[in-house]
Amino acid sequence: MRPVVRFPDVEALTLHHLREVIPGFQGGPDVPQDFASRLPFTTVERNGGVTRWPALDQAVLALYVYGADRATAHDRLQEVLSHLHAMPGSAPLVSRTYTIAGAQFTPDPLTDGPRWYASVGVAVRPEKGIG
């Protein structure tokens, strides 16, 4: 019988890490209604990935950074990316991070506000065996 394993919530793990390492970090999996008062604001959303059972979950995360202006949003995205690439060894269970799609300026279609996008892979080990 194969062991039963459970992987961590990579969105939550990533957001927790960013809150720990970036003072005043504002972010979540969704854009809140009051996000304009919380700029720069970063969304971290899992939008795919592959599980290499039983040892690795290779999550793909979409990052959207909203800012009061283009430069502020860009700088925050670069700060977020630098901390994500430093996660292995400093965040529990994270074994590897890698860029999938680099920084792209993508104004928000709803507000036409400044927004930058990037996609990263975050590979994590299982939390523990269960069952």
C-alpha beads as a LAMMPS data file, in Angstrom:
LAMMPS data file: protein, C-alpha beads

131 atoms
130 bonds

1 atom types
1 bond types

-500.0 500.0 xlo xhi
-500.0 500.0 ylo yhi
-500.0 500.0 zlo zhi

Masses

1 110.0

Atoms # bond

1 1 1 0.000 0.000 0.000
2 1 1 1.253 3.469 -0.854
3 1 1 1.550 6.050 1.916
4 1 1 -1.017 8.817 2.112
5 1 1 0.549 12.281 2.116
6 1 1 -0.833 15.791 2.412
7 1 1 0.756 18.858 0.848
8 1 1 0.514 22.349 2.349
9 1 1 -1.632 25.134 0.899
10 1 1 1.034 26.826 -1.221
11 1 1 -0.933 30.088 -1.501
12 1 1 -1.208 30.366 2.284
13 1 1 2.412 29.293 2.831
14 1 1 3.671 31.886 0.336
15 1 1 1.522 34.694 1.723
16 1 1 2.631 33.893 5.279
17 1 1 6.278 34.016 4.185
18 1 1 5.837 37.352 2.383
19 1 1 4.135 38.867 5.448
20 1 1 7.082 37.739 7.566
21 1 1 9.823 39.164 5.330
22 1 1 8.293 42.338 3.814
23 1 1 7.324 44.980 6.389
24 1 1 3.749 46.195 5.858
25 1 1 3.084 43.633 3.116
26 1 1 -0.510 43.753 1.868
27 1 1 -1.713 40.724 -0.047
28 1 1 -4.060 37.797 -0.321
29 1 1 -5.554 35.273 -2.714
30 1 1 -8.237 37.738 -3.850
31 1 1 -8.509 41.463 -4.491
32 1 1 -10.474 42.975 -1.587
33 1 1 -13.006 45.736 -2.167
34 1 1 -10.815 48.191 -0.252
35 1 1 -7.596 47.282 -2.088
36 1 1 -7.106 50.881 -3.314
37 1 1 -6.496 51.922 0.301
38 1 1 -3.976 49.062 0.753
39 1 1 -1.629 49.722 -2.186
40 1 1 0.686 48.258 -3.146
41 1 1 -1.405 45.095 -2.996
42 1 1 -0.291 41.645 -4.168
43 1 1 -2.506 38.714 -5.079
44 1 1 -1.033 35.224 -4.879
45 1 1 -3.190 32.696 -6.684
46 1 1 -2.452 29.075 -7.432
47 1 1 -3.376 28.404 -11.033
48 1 1 -1.947 24.978 -11.638
49 1 1 1.029 22.768 -11.139
50 1 1 1.977 19.105 -11.007
51 1 1 2.281 16.736 -8.093
52 1 1 5.265 14.420 -8.324
53 1 1 3.773 11.905 -5.937
54 1 1 4.664 11.216 -3.200
55 1 1 7.470 13.655 -2.597
56 1 1 6.806 16.985 -4.311
57 1 1 3.991 19.378 -5.223
58 1 1 5.146 21.798 -7.920
59 1 1 2.582 24.591 -7.646
60 1 1 2.289 27.372 -10.216
61 1 1 1.423 30.741 -8.673
62 1 1 0.156 33.835 -10.470
63 1 1 1.286 37.086 -8.862
64 1 1 -0.507 40.353 -9.566
65 1 1 0.827 43.508 -7.945
66 1 1 -1.365 46.607 -7.953
67 1 1 0.137 49.992 -7.197
68 1 1 -0.722 53.667 -7.104
69 1 1 1.536 54.032 -10.146
70 1 1 3.407 51.801 -12.570
71 1 1 6.814 52.211 -10.900
72 1 1 5.550 51.412 -7.393
73 1 1 3.790 48.260 -8.580
74 1 1 6.897 47.185 -10.516
75 1 1 9.193 47.712 -7.539
76 1 1 6.912 45.707 -5.253
77 1 1 6.744 42.859 -7.785
78 1 1 10.533 42.747 -7.930
79 1 1 10.699 42.734 -4.120
80 1 1 8.153 39.895 -3.950
81 1 1 10.022 37.879 -6.589
82 1 1 13.346 38.314 -4.803
83 1 1 11.853 37.025 -1.547
84 1 1 10.137 34.120 -3.308
85 1 1 13.411 33.037 -4.865
86 1 1 15.005 33.121 -1.396
87 1 1 12.279 30.896 0.121
88 1 1 14.038 27.513 -0.202
89 1 1 15.812 26.906 3.069
90 1 1 14.015 29.728 4.872
91 1 1 10.358 28.698 4.514
92 1 1 9.276 25.317 5.867
93 1 1 8.708 22.598 3.264
94 1 1 9.787 24.751 0.270
95 1 1 12.446 22.952 -1.748
96 1 1 12.623 25.055 -4.923
97 1 1 11.280 28.198 -6.564
98 1 1 11.613 29.219 -10.201
99 1 1 10.303 31.792 -12.649
100 1 1 7.752 30.632 -15.203
101 1 1 6.767 34.003 -16.698
102 1 1 8.775 37.097 -15.865
103 1 1 7.427 40.545 -15.065
104 1 1 4.751 41.804 -17.464
105 1 1 2.869 45.093 -17.251
106 1 1 -0.838 44.244 -17.430
107 1 1 -3.135 47.144 -16.449
108 1 1 -6.206 45.984 -14.545
109 1 1 -9.055 45.735 -17.086
110 1 1 -11.668 46.715 -14.491
111 1 1 -10.007 49.824 -13.092
112 1 1 -7.342 50.487 -15.742
113 1 1 -5.022 50.837 -12.743
114 1 1 -1.307 49.973 -12.833
115 1 1 -0.648 46.263 -12.341
116 1 1 2.308 43.944 -12.920
117 1 1 2.128 40.166 -13.359
118 1 1 4.578 37.278 -13.004
119 1 1 4.215 33.531 -12.631
120 1 1 6.422 31.408 -10.393
121 1 1 6.762 27.783 -9.465
122 1 1 6.999 26.840 -5.809
123 1 1 7.888 23.219 -5.088
124 1 1 6.967 21.911 -1.644
125 1 1 7.383 18.669 0.244
126 1 1 4.462 16.981 2.027
127 1 1 3.375 18.240 5.437
128 1 1 3.173 14.730 6.845
129 1 1 1.846 11.312 6.159
130 1 1 -1.776 10.731 7.068
131 1 1 -3.978 7.690 7.290

Bonds

1 1 1 2
2 1 2 3
3 1 3 4
4 1 4 5
5 1 5 6
6 1 6 7
7 1 7 8
8 1 8 9
9 1 9 10
10 1 10 11
11 1 11 12
12 1 12 13
13 1 13 14
14 1 14 15
15 1 15 16
16 1 16 17
17 1 17 18
18 1 18 19
19 1 19 20
20 1 20 21
21 1 21 22
22 1 22 23
23 1 23 24
24 1 24 25
25 1 25 26
26 1 26 27
27 1 27 28
28 1 28 29
29 1 29 30
30 1 30 31
31 1 31 32
32 1 32 33
33 1 33 34
34 1 34 35
35 1 35 36
36 1 36 37
37 1 37 38
38 1 38 39
39 1 39 40
40 1 40 41
41 1 41 42
42 1 42 43
43 1 43 44
44 1 44 45
45 1 45 46
46 1 46 47
47 1 47 48
48 1 48 49
49 1 49 50
50 1 50 51
51 1 51 52
52 1 52 53
53 1 53 54
54 1 54 55
55 1 55 56
56 1 56 57
57 1 57 58
58 1 58 59
59 1 59 60
60 1 60 61
61 1 61 62
62 1 62 63
63 1 63 64
64 1 64 65
65 1 65 66
66 1 66 67
67 1 67 68
68 1 68 69
69 1 69 70
70 1 70 71
71 1 71 72
72 1 72 73
73 1 73 74
74 1 74 75
75 1 75 76
76 1 76 77
77 1 77 78
78 1 78 79
79 1 79 80
80 1 80 81
81 1 81 82
82 1 82 83
83 1 83 84
84 1 84 85
85 1 85 86
86 1 86 87
87 1 87 88
88 1 88 89
89 1 89 90
90 1 90 91
91 1 91 92
92 1 92 93
93 1 93 94
94 1 94 95
95 1 95 96
96 1 96 97
97 1 97 98
98 1 98 99
99 1 99 100
100 1 100 101
101 1 101 102
102 1 102 103
103 1 103 104
104 1 104 105
105 1 105 106
106 1 106 107
107 1 107 108
108 1 108 109
109 1 109 110
110 1 110 111
111 1 111 112
112 1 112 113
113 1 113 114
114 1 114 115
115 1 115 116
116 1 116 117
117 1 117 118
118 1 118 119
119 1 119 120
120 1 120 121
121 1 121 122
122 1 122 123
123 1 123 124
124 1 124 125
125 1 125 126
126 1 126 127
127 1 127 128
128 1 128 129
129 1 129 130
130 1 130 131
